[in-house]
Amino acid sequence: MPTHQSLGGGTDEELLDRMIKTHPERFGSAFWELFDAQVASHLPPRPVIIDLGCGPGLLLRDLGERYPGATLYGYDLTPAMLVHGRALPGPGPKPTLTLLDVTTQPLPHAAGTVHLVSMSSVLHIIDEPLPVLAEIRRVLAPGGIFLLNDWIRQSLQSYLAWRQETSGESEAETLRRGFRLFPAHNKYTTEDWQWLLGKAGFAVRDHAQLRPAHRIFVAAPGGAG
Ligand SMILES: C[S@@+](CC[C@H](N)C(=O)[O-])C[C@H]1O[C@@H](n2cnc3c(N)ncnc32)[C@H](O)[C@@H]1O
């Protein structure tokens, strides 16, 4: 299965640990400013929200705190992620977290019933993204939003320097892991993501670079299909 482990990113536990540690920076004030400006007005007071490849469930927890009436679903193929997410305390609604491989299983939702699908640092892993995007488009309600947050291509030198600066790894470790992960993390340019979303029938309403290595796209069903 195309997990981060097989891509050279370490064990499931190491990935879980990294996702937890980097969550506050990845989903900090810049993220919520964009969310408030570009996404919030499209959501009803009691939205149905999916986080696809939800990892440790922290984004769903944060969304639940903002939307106490929300119905939250998280899907991931790594059991350790779901175990962590299910144990999270918090005042918001408890998400339903389910083991699912998005490349082989449909989303268990009727067409047109979901107001927001978020996918953060997952789509670049998927070898054939179009069927996954079609499934996301199927479940989105009219006016629903697909929030794609993912890696964008940079030079080998800047990728390795950024990794060394932000990961806390030793230089040797960065050179080992960084080289293995470079092809996966540096697969798509901003233009490639825009083209891919358009090809899958999404209209990109906005996109922004909140972090050096990632771009976030606010998309909605529409466009050529
Ligand atoms: C880099 S982590 C990101 C986790 C989370 N979205 C976040 O930003 O904190 C990628 C996640 O995608 C999950 N994943 C990878 N391939 C998947 C697939 N085919 N179906 C479902 N989840 C997948 C992994 O298990 C992992 O939890």
The ligand as a Tripos MOL2 file, in Angstrom:
@<TRIPOS>MOLECULE
LIG
   27    29     1     0     0
SMALL
NO_CHARGES

@<TRIPOS>ATOM
      1 C1          1.2060   13.1480    5.6810 C.3       1 LIG1
      2 S1         -0.1330   12.3650    6.4680 S.3       1 LIG1
      3 C2         -1.2840   13.7100    6.6470 C.3       1 LIG1
      4 C3         -2.2870   13.4830    7.7490 C.3       1 LIG1
      5 C4         -3.2640   14.6430    7.9720 C.3       1 LIG1
      6 N1         -4.0670   14.9210    6.8010 N.3       1 LIG1
      7 C5         -2.5350   15.8760    8.4140 C.2       1 LIG1
      8 O1         -2.3430   16.7990    7.6050 O.co2     1 LIG1
      9 O2         -2.1250   15.9250    9.5750 O.co2     1 LIG1
     10 C6         -0.8610   11.4160    5.1790 C.3       1 LIG1
     11 C7         -2.0030   10.5520    5.6570 C.3       1 LIG1
     12 O3         -2.6550    9.9760    4.5300 O.3       1 LIG1
     13 C8         -2.9890    8.6450    4.8390 C.3       1 LIG1
     14 N2         -3.1520    7.9240    3.5600 N.ar      1 LIG1
     15 C9         -2.1860    7.6560    2.6560 C.ar      1 LIG1
     16 N3         -2.7120    6.9670    1.6230 N.ar      1 LIG1
     17 C10        -4.0340    6.8150    1.8840 C.ar      1 LIG1
     18 C11        -5.1050    6.1590    1.2050 C.ar      1 LIG1
     19 N4         -4.8960    5.5330    0.0470 N.pl3     1 LIG1
     20 N5         -6.3460    6.1500    1.7740 N.ar      1 LIG1
     21 C12        -6.5410    6.7740    2.9770 C.ar      1 LIG1
     22 N6         -5.5650    7.4000    3.6620 N.ar      1 LIG1
     23 C13        -4.3240    7.4250    3.1250 C.ar      1 LIG1
     24 C14        -1.8160    8.1600    5.6830 C.3       1 LIG1
     25 O4         -2.1540    7.0300    6.4470 O.3       1 LIG1
     26 C15        -1.5530    9.3930    6.5350 C.3       1 LIG1
     27 O5         -2.2840    9.4000    7.7240 O.3       1 LIG1
@<TRIPOS>BOND
     1     1     2 1
     2     2     3 1
     3     2    10 1
     4     3     4 1
     5     4     5 1
     6     5     6 1
     7     5     7 1
     8     7     8 2
     9     7     9 1
    10    10    11 1
    11    11    12 1
    12    11    26 1
    13    12    13 1
    14    13    14 1
    15    13    24 1
    16    14    15 ar
    17    14    23 ar
    18    15    16 ar
    19    16    17 ar
    20    17    18 ar
    21    17    23 ar
    22    18    19 1
    23    18    20 ar
    24    20    21 ar
    25    21    22 ar
    26    22    23 ar
    27    24    25 1
    28    24    26 1
    29    26    27 1
@<TRIPOS>SUBSTRUCTURE
     1 LIG1         1 GROUP 0 **** ****
